[in-house]
């Protein structure tokens, strides 16, 4: 399965959980199952992909996939292709999808500019 590891961005703009800022809430926590949800109505980025976690049975929006990757992955999601996501060393997110769905988008994902080293070690 193709995979990327990238940073979850925008946590500083998410509302706090209790009194704890979102970035502190997710720091050091590894979520094995996360959700990715398209937000085509996002006024800043029509390719926006939200990163969601389960928090006591309630979905919590913690941030976004960076724009470069979202531009490449959003068309796959819009076609109904499932993607699996897990947090590895917060705020890094690993995303996998079916290789059969990875056709012309492969160049776009590979070319996405992300300043983060893609070989992020797991805890």
C-alpha positions in Angstrom: 0.0 0.0 0.0 1.3 3.5 -0.8 1.8 5.6 2.3 2.9 9.0 3.3 3.8 10.4 6.7 3.2 14.1 7.1 2.4 16.6 9.8 -1.1 17.4 11.0 -1.4 21.2 10.6 -3.7 23.8 12.0 -4.0 22.5 15.5 -3.3 25.9 16.9 -6.6 27.1 15.3 -8.7 24.3 16.8 -10.7 25.0 20.0 -9.1 23.7 23.3 -10.2 20.5 24.9 -11.2 21.6 28.3 -8.5 24.1 29.2 -5.8 22.3 27.2 -4.8 23.6 23.7 -5.3 21.0 21.0 -1.6 20.6 20.2 -1.0 19.8 23.9 -4.0 17.5 24.0 -2.7 15.3 21.2 1.0 15.5 22.1 2.5 12.2 22.9 -0.6 10.3 22.1 -0.6 7.7 19.3 -4.0 7.1 17.7 -4.0 3.8 15.8 -7.3 4.7 14.2 -8.0 8.1 12.9 -10.4 9.4 10.4 -9.8 11.6 7.4 -12.8 13.6 6.2 -13.1 15.9 3.2 -14.1 19.5 3.7 -14.7 20.7 0.2 -16.6 23.7 1.5 -13.5 25.0 3.3 -13.2 28.7 2.2 -9.4 28.6 2.4 -8.8 25.3 0.6 -11.3 23.4 -1.5 -9.1 20.3 -1.2 -9.1 20.4 2.6 -8.9 17.1 4.4 -9.7 17.1 8.1 -7.9 14.8 10.6 -10.4 13.3 13.1 -9.9 11.3 16.2 -12.3 9.4 18.5 -12.5 11.1 21.9 -14.8 9.2 24.3 -17.1 8.1 21.4 -17.2 11.6 19.9 -15.3 12.6 16.7 -12.9 15.4 17.4 -11.5 17.5 14.5 -7.8 18.0 15.5 -6.3 19.6 12.3 -5.7 19.2 8.6 -3.5 17.4 6.1 -1.1 20.0 4.5 -2.3 21.6 1.4 0.2 20.0 -0.9 -0.8 16.5 0.1 -4.5 17.4 0.3 -4.4 18.6 -3.3 -3.2 15.2 -4.4 -5.3 13.0 -2.1 -8.6 14.9 -2.2 -9.5 13.6 -5.8 -9.0 10.0 -4.6 -11.2 10.6 -1.6 -13.8 12.3 -3.8 -13.9 9.2 -5.9 -14.8 7.2 -2.8 -11.4 5.6 -2.2 -10.9 4.7 1.5 -7.8 5.9 3.3 -6.5 4.7 6.6 -4.7 7.1 9.0 -2.8 6.7 12.2 -0.9 9.2 14.3 2.7 8.3 14.7 4.7 10.6 17.1 2.2 13.5 17.3 1.7 15.6 15.2 2.8 13.2 12.4 0.1 11.3 10.6 0.6 8.2 8.4 -1.9 7.8 5.6 -2.3 4.6 3.5 -4.6 3.8 0.6 -5.2 1.0 -1.9 -2.5 1.0 -4.6 -5.1 0.3 -7.3 -6.5 3.8 -6.6 -3.0 5.4 -6.9 -2.7 6.1 -10.6 -2.0 9.6 -12.0 -2.0 11.1 -8.5 1.3 9.3 -7.6 3.4 12.0 -9.2 1.4 14.7 -7.4 1.8 13.1 -4.0 5.5 12.5 -4.6 6.0 16.1 -5.6 4.1 17.6 -2.6 6.4 19.8 -0.7 6.6 18.9 2.9 9.5 20.1 5.1 9.1 17.0 7.3 11.4 14.0 6.8 9.1 11.2 5.7 11.0 8.6 7.7 9.6 9.6 11.0 10.5 7.0 13.7 7.6 5.4 15.6 7.5 5.4 19.4 
